[in-house]
Amino acid sequence: MATTATEQRIERFFLYGEPPSAWDERLLHIETIAARSARYDWRIGPHVHGALHQLLFVAKGKVAAIAEDTLARHRAPVLIVVPAGTVHGFGFEPGTEGYVVSITDDVLQDFARREAGIGRLFEVPMTLACARSAVGELAQQFAAFAQEFDRAGPGRALALEGWLAVVLARVLRLSQAFERTFDADLRRRRALVARFRELIDRSLGESKTVAEYAAALHVSESQLRKACLSIAQQSPIKLVHGRILIEAKRQLLYTSKPVSEIAYALGFDDPAYFTRFFSRRTGMSPRAYRARGPVS
């Protein structure tokens, strides 16, 4: 596995091997390491996910992991955190056992709002060595998580988020003993983007400009733009629009508020402009989206 990855070599996927997607619905996915890696001779080449965070639990075997321009080799048991926007890749020893959890950013942000430490866990790539005494319980939790993922029927989404909460709580506790090794500038950029996302959440409906966001964060517009492009592969305004779109969808699906009321609450002066904004990004009008309902 190469120790560096230039921009020309970086591939972008939804899940590895699948083309990039404009997916902006909630997604929570878990599979065994072997399920995908064995198809590629146990090598996952350097790539990036724009808005998908990942958590790997390697229960048995060895892995060479690349994160940005750093290559590290690990022996199981180990947990690997890969924030969205991180160039990463893996070379697994054949027969390696474990799981890969993939989480869209909106799902992670929901958990981060309930427990601030969760957001900090995904600020930078990191690896957590697991005590042998903890492996059995972790393996059982990930296995139950994966088993629920393969089920169908009522309560599945609720159960999956419950298992994710259990797993994230365990990772958060293990992280207290973790010695971080990462580039200081990378950490600063990730922290800035995390603060920016929090500010977007708090400012929904205020129609702030990027300049106003930058001023509130005490950075220049250029610094904010560079950090967002580096970490999330999106400009600041696209991150703002993405969060507005998520909130608009929630309001349309889960409330009976008129479209015009939702538009005004999200900072649009003209409901017609909100309709154009929404339609350009989803391919359907707000009313059509509401009528369609949630997609399974």
Helices and strands as residue ranges (DSSP letters): G 7-9, E 11-12, E 28-32, H 33-37, G 38-40, E 43-48, E 52-60, E 62-67, E 70-75, E 78-82, E 88-92, E 97-104, H 105-114, H 116-121, E 126-129, H 132-149, H 156-175, H 184-202, H 210-217, H 221-232, H 236-254, H 259-265, H 271-282, H 286-292
